[in-house]
Amino acid sequence: MTAQMIKQLPLSVEGAHKSDVRTQFAALCYRIVDGKVQILLVTSRRSGRWIAPKGWPMDGKTPYDAAAQEAWEEAGATGKVGTVPLGLFSYVKLIEGAPDYTCIAVIYPMRVKKLVKEYPEAAQRKRKWVSRKKAAGMVQEPELARIIKDFDPRR
């Protein structure tokens, strides 16, 4: 018996308020320099902690396309996004004036081909290329740190 590939369909979030949805899609942006994997992290807008670009589901986009869109908006990164997730991680979403709640982020690999200076959230975030080991130490979410440590697209 052979496994069939199932094409992932675009989501429909029509009629849902984004605060009702507690799943987000993230991009693990990477490049390979001199045979070594580097990870691109960005700062969050409110707390300034280091994170992977991520955001809410987008109507009419697949989860991996939404992750690529977030990489563009939050980091100015474009490239080839993988269609198979690397895993998922949880974190507490802090929203001013609202109760905190737990989110689950599904993360997709994205090999960065181009990084631009001007992008939608450039004035609100910093970005930084670092080694996998350093990136794992910079993020606060233990599951994300493990995904980063274990990630090696050269295998």
C-alpha positions as CSV (number, residue, x, y, z in Angstrom):
1,M,0.0,0.0,0.0
2,T,1.4,3.4,-0.9
3,A,0.7,6.7,0.8
4,Q,-1.0,9.3,-1.3
5,M,0.0,12.9,-1.1
6,I,-3.0,15.0,-0.1
7,K,-3.0,18.5,-1.4
8,Q,-3.5,21.1,1.3
9,L,-6.5,23.3,0.5
10,P,-6.8,27.0,1.3
11,L,-8.5,27.8,4.6
12,S,-11.8,29.6,4.8
13,V,-12.0,31.8,7.9
14,E,-15.0,33.7,6.6
15,G,-17.2,34.9,9.4
16,A,-14.6,34.2,12.2
17,H,-13.1,36.9,14.2
18,K,-9.4,36.5,14.5
19,S,-9.5,36.5,18.3
20,D,-11.6,33.3,18.0
21,V,-8.9,31.4,16.2
22,R,-6.1,30.2,18.4
23,T,-3.9,28.6,15.8
24,Q,-1.2,30.5,14.0
25,F,1.2,29.7,11.2
26,A,4.9,30.4,11.4
27,A,7.9,30.4,9.1
28,L,11.3,29.1,10.1
29,C,13.3,31.3,7.8
30,Y,16.7,30.0,7.0
31,R,19.7,30.2,4.7
32,I,22.9,28.2,4.3
33,V,26.2,30.1,4.4
34,D,29.5,28.3,3.9
35,G,27.7,25.0,4.6
36,K,26.2,26.3,7.9
37,V,22.5,26.8,8.6
38,Q,21.5,30.3,9.8
39,I,18.0,31.2,11.2
40,L,16.3,34.5,10.7
41,L,14.6,35.7,13.9
42,V,12.5,38.9,14.4
43,T,11.4,40.8,17.5
44,S,7.8,40.8,18.6
45,R,6.2,44.2,18.4
46,R,5.1,44.5,22.0
47,S,7.6,42.8,24.2
48,G,10.6,42.8,21.9
49,R,11.4,39.1,22.4
50,W,12.9,37.1,19.6
51,I,10.4,35.0,17.6
52,A,9.8,33.3,14.3
53,P,7.5,35.3,12.0
54,K,4.0,34.1,12.6
55,G,0.4,35.1,12.3
56,W,-3.3,34.2,12.0
57,P,-4.9,32.0,9.3
58,M,-5.7,34.0,6.1
59,D,-8.8,33.5,4.2
60,G,-8.1,31.7,0.9
61,K,-4.5,30.9,1.7
62,T,-3.0,27.6,2.7
63,P,-1.2,27.4,6.1
64,Y,2.2,27.4,4.5
65,D,1.3,30.3,2.2
66,A,0.1,32.3,5.3
67,A,3.5,31.5,6.9
68,A,5.3,32.8,3.9
69,Q,3.1,36.0,3.9
70,E,4.0,36.6,7.6
71,A,7.7,36.1,6.7
72,W,7.3,38.9,4.2
73,E,5.3,41.2,6.4
74,E,7.4,40.8,9.6
75,A,10.9,40.2,8.2
76,G,11.0,41.3,4.5
77,A,11.9,37.7,3.6
78,T,10.8,35.9,0.4
79,G,11.8,32.4,-0.7
80,K,10.6,28.9,-1.0
81,V,8.3,27.7,1.7
82,G,8.0,24.0,2.5
83,T,4.5,22.5,2.4
84,V,5.1,20.0,5.2
85,P,5.3,21.5,8.8
86,L,8.3,21.0,10.9
87,G,6.1,20.8,14.0
88,L,4.2,23.0,16.3
89,F,4.9,25.0,19.4
90,S,2.7,26.8,22.0
91,Y,3.0,30.2,23.5
92,V,0.9,32.7,25.5
93,K,-0.5,35.5,23.3
94,L,-0.6,38.8,25.1
95,I,-3.3,41.2,23.8
96,E,-3.6,44.6,25.4
97,G,-6.9,45.0,27.2
98,A,-7.9,41.4,26.8
99,P,-7.2,38.1,28.7
100,D,-4.0,36.2,27.7
101,Y,-4.5,32.9,26.0
102,T,-2.5,30.0,24.7
103,C,-1.8,29.8,20.9
104,I,-0.5,26.8,18.9
105,A,1.7,27.8,16.0
106,V,2.4,25.3,13.2
107,I,5.8,26.1,11.7
108,Y,6.9,25.6,8.1
109,P,10.5,25.8,6.8
110,M,11.3,28.7,4.4
111,R,14.6,29.0,2.5
112,V,15.1,32.7,2.2
113,K,16.1,33.8,-1.3
114,K,15.8,37.5,-0.8
115,L,15.7,39.9,2.1
116,V,14.6,43.5,1.5
117,K,15.2,46.7,3.5
118,E,11.7,48.0,3.1
119,Y,8.8,45.8,4.2
120,P,5.5,46.3,5.9
121,E,6.7,46.0,9.6
122,A,10.3,47.2,9.2
123,A,9.7,50.2,11.6
124,Q,8.2,47.9,14.2
125,R,10.7,45.0,14.4
126,K,14.4,44.1,14.4
127,R,15.6,41.0,12.5
128,K,18.8,39.0,12.9
129,W,20.5,36.1,11.3
130,V,22.0,33.7,13.8
131,S,23.2,30.0,14.1
132,R,20.7,27.4,15.0
133,K,22.2,27.0,18.4
134,K,22.1,30.7,19.1
135,A,18.5,31.0,17.7
136,A,17.4,28.2,20.0
137,G,18.8,30.1,23.0
138,M,17.2,33.4,21.9
139,V,13.6,32.2,21.7
140,Q,11.5,31.7,24.9
141,E,9.3,28.8,23.7
142,P,11.0,25.4,24.6
143,E,9.2,23.6,21.8
144,L,10.3,26.2,19.2
145,A,13.9,25.9,20.6
146,R,13.8,22.1,20.1
147,I,12.5,22.5,16.5
148,I,15.3,25.0,15.7
149,K,18.0,22.8,17.2
150,D,16.7,19.7,15.3
151,F,16.2,21.5,12.0
152,D,18.8,20.7,9.3
153,P,17.7,21.1,5.7
154,R,21.0,19.5,4.5
155,R,19.9,16.1,5.7
